[in-house]
Amino acid sequence: MRSMSSAVRVTVGVLLLIGGLLGALPVLGFWMIPLGLLVLSIDFQWARKGYLSIILWLRKKKQRRREKKREP
């Protein structure tokens, strides 16, 4: 049973990553890449590192925007 759920997670994660690469299409988008990495991070260390690096990048970007708003 456990291997079946792992196979489902890997399949869903890969499909989300592929959908994210087609980000120019209306329904599919770049938002699917972090979600795919999040699903894959349960089973794979490399995906966990990729997901965490995206999260850190987004936090830094958000912090820079806040700092720009404070400056007159």
Beta strands, then each sheet from edge to edge (+ up, - down):
end
